[in-house]
Amino acid sequence: MSLGLDHLAPDILAVRFSAIGDILLTTPLLRALRTRHPGARIAVLTKERYVPLLSDNPNVNEVFGMDPDQALREVAKLIRSVEYTHLLDLHGNLRTLALRRLAPGPWSSFSKNRLARAALILTKRNLYPDTRPMAERYFEAAAGLDVEPDGSPPEFFLSPQAGERAAARLSHLGIGNGSALVAIAPGAAHATKRWPPLYWLELARRLRETGADIVVLGGPDDVALAEWIASSAAPGSVSLAGMLALQETGAVIERSAALVSGDTGVMHMATGVGTPVVAIFGPTVREFGFFPYRSERSAVVERALGCRPCSSQGGARCPLGHHHCMRQTAPDAVYAALHSVLA
């Protein structure tokens, strides 16, 4: 008689420090681990501010949040105090490499295709061995755990309290009560990923003409832009930028008929709560692995330009100075894509 992993009840720690989209894209792997090994102990280590992305996920036993001031040696000591059977490095950067040296053990990771990515950015030669999305590349780290993708999207589990708070906010603002609610997220961490503000305003006005209510989402850095769009679009448009915690943001998106965003974390929030999404991509491309994953009602709007991709995560300015990838993506195209995912 052989003793398989089901009898050994794996004790698994997955490490992914950031950011919103990357963490949510680990959830298909976490789901597969729970399905294949129902008795396993599955823990995740991330930055403290991202804990709410996984705190209500039933496939995870524990989520450890790393304090911004916490020393890596202290984290390594905590890892060494537990006899994990599997340590999954789902980040693959210098920090996790240092953590692996400080806390030796049964670590495994995945290929980030750095050489292929650099070749595509610098020479526009596509050397990618495959076009698997990032959510499926994470499975390489769990090769010894007998799991494979199940074909379903990411999951963002929300607490009932987050849903109640989101519903109360929307009700207080008088939107989404009988009218379709469309969420838009105009911000992005990197400037080259941002669609022009006037295009967002034009889209919002077109949506208002259909009778839809608009809620503009974003973080603290997006407040000024979000408030300008909401105040300029017409009554029935409001900004909640900078006001919502992660789970409340997810709950507002869940209550929306659709989300329109750039290549940002809220796009993956939408797929995680089952909301249709239209994503506007500029400096980044499908090969990097971050298109909406396994969403049956999603669309990506992009321009086929010879200068794409110009970076792996976006940058402060267009290397060529024209920013055609975003400026030539017309509001009409985004509106048409939105209509198609809602049809």
KANOR-V628093 format. One line per field, one symbol per residue. phi: phi as a letter, one per 40 degrees, with the letter a starting at -180 (. if undefined). burial: + if it has 24 or more other C-alpha atoms within 12 Angstrom, else -. A space follows every 10 residues. Layout:
phi: ???
burial: ???
//
This chain:
phi: .cbcccccfd bbbbbacabd cccccccccc ccccccbdcc cbbbbacdcc dccbcbcccb cabcbccdcc cccccccccc cbcccabbcc bgbccccccc ccbdiccaaa ccfccccccc ccbgccbcca bccddccdcd cbdcbfbadc gbccbbcbcd cccccccccc cccgbgcgbc bbcbbccacb dccccddccc cccccccccc gccbbcbicd cbdccccccc ccchdgbbbb cgbbcdcccc cccccccabb accbccdcdc ccbgcdbbbb bbcbbddcgb cdcfccbaab babcbccccb acbgacacdc gbfcdccccc ddcccccccc ccc
burial: ---------+ ++++++++++ ++++++++++ ++++-++--+ +++++++-++ +++++-++++ ++++++---- -+--++--+- ---+++++++ ++---+--++ --+--++++- +++---+--+ +------+-- -+++++++++ ++--+-+++- --++++++-- -++-+++-++ ----++---+ ++++++++++ +++++++-++ ++++++++-- -++++++++- -++-++++++ -+++-+++++ +-++++++++ ++++++++++ ++++++++++ ++++++++++ ++++++++++ +++++-++++ +++---++++ ++++---+-- --+++++-++ +-+++-+++- +--
//
